[in-house]
Amino acid sequence: MKTKKVLTYVAIAFVVFYLYSRPAEAATAVKGALNGITSGASQLALFFTNLLG
């Protein structure tokens, strides 16, 4: 359990460092992730529309 907590803190520290040191690249990464989530949700909605329609 302690290892999981340490890894979580390390991951958070890395994200904060990345956001601080390279904000433009971080913004691009976040935008890409959100576009992927939006695209996936859209495809899922389209699947259920076709399935039930």
N, CA, C and O atoms as CSV, one atom per row, in Angstrom:
chain,resi,resn,atom,element,x,y,z
A,1,MET,N,N,0.825,-1.192,0.000
A,1,MET,CA,C,0.000,0.000,0.000
A,1,MET,C,C,0.870,1.256,0.000
A,1,MET,O,O,0.537,2.250,-0.646
A,2,LYS,N,N,1.966,1.206,0.715
A,2,LYS,CA,C,2.854,2.360,0.781
A,2,LYS,C,C,3.482,2.640,-0.586
A,2,LYS,O,O,3.679,3.798,-0.952
A,3,THR,N,N,3.796,1.591,-1.336
A,3,THR,CA,C,4.392,1.762,-2.657
A,3,THR,C,C,3.429,2.490,-3.587
A,3,THR,O,O,3.846,3.353,-4.361
A,4,LYS,N,N,2.167,2.153,-3.519
A,4,LYS,CA,C,1.163,2.804,-4.360
A,4,LYS,C,C,1.086,4.294,-4.041
A,4,LYS,O,O,0.985,5.116,-4.951
A,5,LYS,N,N,1.134,4.641,-2.781
A,5,LYS,CA,C,1.074,6.038,-2.363
A,5,LYS,C,C,2.302,6.801,-2.864
A,5,LYS,O,O,2.185,7.932,-3.335
A,6,VAL,N,N,3.465,6.188,-2.764
A,6,VAL,CA,C,4.694,6.831,-3.221
A,6,VAL,C,C,4.649,7.038,-4.734
A,6,VAL,O,O,5.012,8.107,-5.224
A,7,LEU,N,N,4.208,6.029,-5.469
A,7,LEU,CA,C,4.106,6.157,-6.925
A,7,LEU,C,C,3.105,7.237,-7.325
A,7,LEU,O,O,3.312,7.947,-8.308
A,8,THR,N,N,2.033,7.357,-6.569
A,8,THR,CA,C,1.054,8.414,-6.848
A,8,THR,C,C,1.678,9.784,-6.663
A,8,THR,O,O,1.490,10.665,-7.503
A,9,TYR,N,N,2.420,9.982,-5.573
A,9,TYR,CA,C,3.088,11.259,-5.327
A,9,TYR,C,C,4.137,11.562,-6.389
A,9,TYR,O,O,4.279,12.709,-6.813
A,10,VAL,N,N,4.861,10.554,-6.815
A,10,VAL,CA,C,5.863,10.751,-7.868
A,10,VAL,C,C,5.189,11.153,-9.173
A,10,VAL,O,O,5.671,12.046,-9.869
A,11,ALA,N,N,4.088,10.508,-9.509
A,11,ALA,CA,C,3.359,10.847,-10.734
A,11,ALA,C,C,2.822,12.272,-10.678
A,11,ALA,O,O,2.900,13.003,-11.665
A,12,ILE,N,N,2.284,12.666,-9.543
A,12,ILE,CA,C,1.770,14.033,-9.392
A,12,ILE,C,C,2.903,15.041,-9.500
A,12,ILE,O,O,2.749,16.082,-10.140
A,13,ALA,N,N,4.040,14.741,-8.880
A,13,ALA,CA,C,5.196,15.637,-8.959
A,13,ALA,C,C,5.677,15.776,-10.404
A,13,ALA,O,O,6.034,16.872,-10.837
A,14,PHE,N,N,5.687,14.672,-11.148
A,14,PHE,CA,C,6.102,14.728,-12.541
A,14,PHE,C,C,5.149,15.598,-13.358
A,14,PHE,O,O,5.594,16.401,-14.178
A,15,VAL,N,N,3.855,15.446,-13.143
A,15,VAL,CA,C,2.870,16.242,-13.887
A,15,VAL,C,C,3.044,17.727,-13.578
A,15,VAL,O,O,3.021,18.557,-14.488
A,16,VAL,N,N,3.216,18.062,-12.315
A,16,VAL,CA,C,3.404,19.465,-11.933
A,16,VAL,C,C,4.680,20.012,-12.570
A,16,VAL,O,O,4.681,21.122,-13.102
A,17,PHE,N,N,5.763,19.241,-12.519
A,17,PHE,CA,C,7.017,19.675,-13.137
A,17,PHE,C,C,6.847,19.879,-14.640
A,17,PHE,O,O,7.324,20.871,-15.191
A,18,TYR,N,N,6.170,18.943,-15.302
A,18,TYR,CA,C,5.955,19.040,-16.748
A,18,TYR,C,C,5.119,20.262,-17.091
A,18,TYR,O,O,5.427,20.978,-18.045
A,19,LEU,N,N,4.061,20.509,-16.321
A,19,LEU,CA,C,3.221,21.683,-16.562
A,19,LEU,C,C,4.001,22.975,-16.375
A,19,LEU,O,O,3.805,23.935,-17.120
A,20,TYR,N,N,4.876,23.001,-15.391
A,20,TYR,CA,C,5.646,24.207,-15.095
A,20,TYR,C,C,6.768,24.426,-16.107
A,20,TYR,O,O,7.014,25.559,-16.523
A,21,SER,N,N,7.447,23.358,-16.503
A,21,SER,CA,C,8.614,23.512,-17.367
A,21,SER,C,C,8.266,23.597,-18.851
A,21,SER,O,O,8.997,24.231,-19.612
A,22,ARG,N,N,7.175,22.977,-19.276
A,22,ARG,CA,C,6.785,22.977,-20.690
A,22,ARG,C,C,5.272,23.167,-20.816
A,22,ARG,O,O,4.553,22.220,-21.134
A,23,PRO,N,N,4.793,24.374,-20.570
A,23,PRO,CA,C,3.333,24.581,-20.587
A,23,PRO,C,C,2.693,24.399,-21.967
A,23,PRO,O,O,1.566,23.912,-22.059
A,24,ALA,N,N,3.390,24.780,-23.037
A,24,ALA,CA,C,2.799,24.641,-24.376
A,24,ALA,C,C,2.629,23.163,-24.737
A,24,ALA,O,O,1.583,22.760,-25.245
A,25,GLU,N,N,3.665,22.357,-24.470
A,25,GLU,CA,C,3.576,20.934,-24.762
A,25,GLU,C,C,2.537,20.247,-23.878
A,25,GLU,O,O,1.841,19.334,-24.322
A,26,ALA,N,N,2.437,20.690,-22.625
A,26,ALA,CA,C,1.443,20.124,-21.715
A,26,ALA,C,C,0.032,20.444,-22.200
A,26,ALA,O,O,-0.859,19.597,-22.135
A,27,ALA,N,N,-0.164,21.651,-22.680
A,27,ALA,CA,C,-1.477,22.035,-23.199
A,27,ALA,C,C,-1.837,21.202,-24.421
A,27,ALA,O,O,-2.984,20.784,-24.583
A,28,THR,N,N,-0.854,20.963,-25.277
A,28,THR,CA,C,-1.091,20.133,-26.457
A,28,THR,C,C,-1.441,18.698,-26.062
A,28,THR,O,O,-2.323,18.080,-26.659
A,29,ALA,N,N,-0.744,18.176,-25.054
A,29,ALA,CA,C,-1.028,16.816,-24.588
A,29,ALA,C,C,-2.430,16.715,-24.001
A,29,ALA,O,O,-3.148,15.751,-24.269
A,30,VAL,N,N,-2.823,17.700,-23.206
A,30,VAL,CA,C,-4.163,17.694,-22.608
A,30,VAL,C,C,-5.219,17.825,-23.695
A,30,VAL,O,O,-6.243,17.143,-23.658
A,31,LYS,N,N,-4.971,18.696,-24.654
A,31,LYS,CA,C,-5.930,18.878,-25.754
A,31,LYS,C,C,-6.078,17.586,-26.549
A,31,LYS,O,O,-7.189,17.223,-26.935
A,32,GLY,N,N,-4.981,16.895,-26.794
A,32,GLY,CA,C,-5.037,15.624,-27.511
A,32,GLY,C,C,-5.800,14.562,-26.736
A,32,GLY,O,O,-6.580,13.806,-27.315
A,33,ALA,N,N,-5.575,14.504,-25.425
A,33,ALA,CA,C,-6.293,13.536,-24.595
A,33,ALA,C,C,-7.793,13.831,-24.593
A,33,ALA,O,O,-8.608,12.915,-24.700
A,34,LEU,N,N,-8.153,15.102,-24.471
A,34,LEU,CA,C,-9.571,15.466,-24.469
A,34,LEU,C,C,-10.213,15.190,-25.829
A,34,LEU,O,O,-11.366,14.763,-25.897
A,35,ASN,N,N,-9.476,15.431,-26.905
A,35,ASN,CA,C,-10.002,15.104,-28.237
A,35,ASN,C,C,-10.239,13.608,-28.376
A,35,ASN,O,O,-11.224,13.186,-28.981
A,36,GLY,N,N,-9.338,12.804,-27.815
A,36,GLY,CA,C,-9.519,11.355,-27.859
A,36,GLY,C,C,-10.739,10.907,-27.082
A,36,GLY,O,O,-11.493,10.049,-27.541
A,37,ILE,N,N,-10.936,11.481,-25.910
A,37,ILE,CA,C,-12.101,11.135,-25.090
A,37,ILE,C,C,-13.387,11.564,-25.798
A,37,ILE,O,O,-14.364,10.816,-25.827
A,38,THR,N,N,-13.382,12.766,-26.365
A,38,THR,CA,C,-14.557,13.262,-27.073
A,38,THR,C,C,-14.878,12.385,-28.285
A,38,THR,O,O,-16.038,12.062,-28.541
A,39,SER,N,N,-13.848,12.009,-29.016
A,39,SER,CA,C,-14.056,11.154,-30.185
A,39,SER,C,C,-14.602,9.789,-29.772
A,39,SER,O,O,-15.508,9.259,-30.415
A,40,GLY,N,N,-14.056,9.228,-28.710
A,40,GLY,CA,C,-14.537,7.931,-28.229
A,40,GLY,C,C,-15.987,7.995,-27.783
A,40,GLY,O,O,-16.772,7.096,-28.083
A,41,ALA,N,N,-16.345,9.052,-27.069
A,41,ALA,CA,C,-17.732,9.207,-26.614
A,41,ALA,C,C,-18.669,9.384,-27.804
A,41,ALA,O,O,-19.781,8.856,-27.808
A,42,SER,N,N,-18.227,10.114,-28.792
A,42,SER,CA,C,-19.043,10.316,-29.989
A,42,SER,C,C,-19.269,9.001,-30.729
A,42,SER,O,O,-20.380,8.717,-31.175
A,43,GLN,N,N,-18.225,8.211,-30.854
A,43,GLN,CA,C,-18.352,6.915,-31.531
A,43,GLN,C,C,-19.245,5.961,-30.741
A,43,GLN,O,O,-20.016,5.199,-31.324
A,44,LEU,N,N,-19.141,6.005,-29.427
A,44,LEU,CA,C,-19.998,5.178,-28.583
A,44,LEU,C,C,-21.463,5.574,-28.725
A,44,LEU,O,O,-22.340,4.713,-28.801
A,45,ALA,N,N,-21.724,6.872,-28.759
A,45,ALA,CA,C,-23.094,7.357,-28.953
A,45,ALA,C,C,-23.620,6.944,-30.320
A,45,ALA,O,O,-24.777,6.545,-30.447
A,46,LEU,N,N,-22.786,7.035,-31.331
A,46,LEU,CA,C,-23.181,6.623,-32.672
A,46,LEU,C,C,-23.495,5.131,-32.728
A,46,LEU,O,O,-24.449,4.723,-33.390
A,47,PHE,N,N,-22.707,4.324,-32.045
A,47,PHE,CA,C,-22.943,2.881,-31.984
A,47,PHE,C,C,-24.317,2.591,-31.379
A,47,PHE,O,O,-25.091,1.816,-31.941
A,48,PHE,N,N,-24.619,3.209,-30.239
A,48,PHE,CA,C,-25.894,2.930,-29.585
A,48,PHE,C,C,-27.064,3.505,-30.380
A,48,PHE,O,O,-28.158,2.942,-30.373
A,49,THR,N,N,-26.837,4.619,-31.062
A,49,THR,CA,C,-27.897,5.169,-31.918
A,49,THR,C,C,-28.218,4.183,-33.033
A,49,THR,O,O,-29.388,3.938,-33.329
A,50,ASN,N,N,-27.200,3.624,-33.644
A,50,ASN,CA,C,-27.430,2.660,-34.720
A,50,ASN,C,C,-27.976,1.343,-34.197
A,50,ASN,O,O,-28.771,0.688,-34.872
A,51,LEU,N,N,-27.566,0.957,-33.024
A,51,LEU,CA,C,-28.025,-0.283,-32.435
A,51,LEU,C,C,-29.515,-0.204,-32.066
A,51,LEU,O,O,-30.267,-1.149,-32.305
A,52,LEU,N,N,-29.927,0.908,-31.492
A,52,LEU,CA,C,-31.296,1.049,-31.030
A,52,LEU,C,C,-32.219,1.667,-32.074
A,52,LEU,O,O,-33.441,1.624,-31.933
A,53,GLY,N,N,-31.645,2.228,-33.100
A,53,GLY,CA,C,-32.446,2.933,-34.103
A,53,GLY,C,C,-32.901,2.101,-35.178
A,53,GLY,O,O,-33.584,2.580,-36.083
